[in-house]
Amino acid sequence: MQQEWAKRWVRALISGRYPQTKHCLRDGIGYDPLGVLADISGLGYYSDAPLEEGEERMPRGFLLYDDGADAPPTVLGQLETLADIKFETIGTIAEMNDRGVPFNELAMFIARNWEHL
């Protein structure tokens, strides 16, 4: 992972600005760590797919890849490219979050291991 993106991500995770949620990038409660990275990246969630009325509180970001001709690029695919984060890292961070690892511990993991992520 690019060091500058790792630093920005760690700062955001420990900032207290993002309530933590599980099993999706973002929902009506908060964000998972990858949702935080998506938010600070400026990519949004599905940046090419507008939210429909009533979807503001629904989970977003379940698709990892959809290569259909008219499918928008998924946020996780965009993050892989932008931050140079590995596909395996995305799964590892999501799993740690869904097991209940708090943001401050995830931030320490990222800060210590950014070169391998």
N, C-alpha and C positions, 0 to 999 in steps of 0.2 A: 504494500500500500504506500502511496506517496506520503512522505512525512508531514507535509503541510496540512493535508487533509486529516491525517491522524490527530494532529494537534488541535485543529478546529473542532473535530468530533469530540475529543476528550473534554475540551473546554465547554462545549454545549451540554454534554452529558452531566457534568458536575455543576452546571450553572444554576440548577433549580428552576429553570424556565419551562422544563418539559416534564409533565406528569407521566409516569411509566404505565404502560399497558402491555398486554400479551396477545400473541397470536395474530397480529396484524400490524402494519406499519403505523396506522393512525386510526383512531376511532373517536367516539364522543367523549371518552375518558382521558386519553392521552396518546402517547407515542411509544413505539418500541425503539430500540437503539438505531435500527436501520431507517425508521421513520424520522428520527432526529437527523441522521446524516442526509436524508432526502430533503428535509426542511432547510438545513443550513446550506445545502448545495444550490438552492434556487431552482431545482428541477421540479419541485412539487411532487405529486404522487403519480398520476398519469398525465404528464404535462400536455399531451396532445389530445386528451379526452376530457371534454368538459363535464363537470358535475351536473347531474340532472337534479331537478327540484326534489327536495326531500332526501338527497344522498349525503348531505353535509355531515351527518352523524354516523354514517355507515362505514364499516371497515373498508379500507382500500389497500391495494397492493398485494393481493394473493398470487397473481400470476408471476412466475419467474421469467418465462419466455412465451411469446406467442408470435410465430413467424408467418401468420396469415397475411395475405396481400394488403388488407385494409386494417390490420391491427396496429394500434399505436405502440411505440417502443415502451416497454415496461420500465418502471422506475429502477428496479434492481439491475436490469441490463444497462441502463444509463449510468448507474452508480459504479458498476464494474469498470466501465470505460473512463468516466470522469476521475475517480479517485484511485484507479488502478487497484481495486480491491478484488481479491480472488473469489470465485464462485463458492469455493469451499468455506471461505471465511464468512460469507453471508449466512450460510447454513449454521455454522458454529455459533456465531453471535446470536442468531435468532433462537437457536436451541437453548443457549445459556439464559437468555432473557425469559423464554417461556418456562424454564425450570425455576424462575424466581430470583435469579442473580440481580441484585440492585445495580442501578446505573453507576454508582461510584466504583463498584468492583469491576464492572465491565470497562469503565474508563481506565482503570489500572491495568487491566488485561491488554487493552489496545495500546496504551502508552508503552508497556514493556515489550510488546510483540509486533509493533507496527511494520517492521521490516519483513516479517513473514506472513503478513496478512494480505 
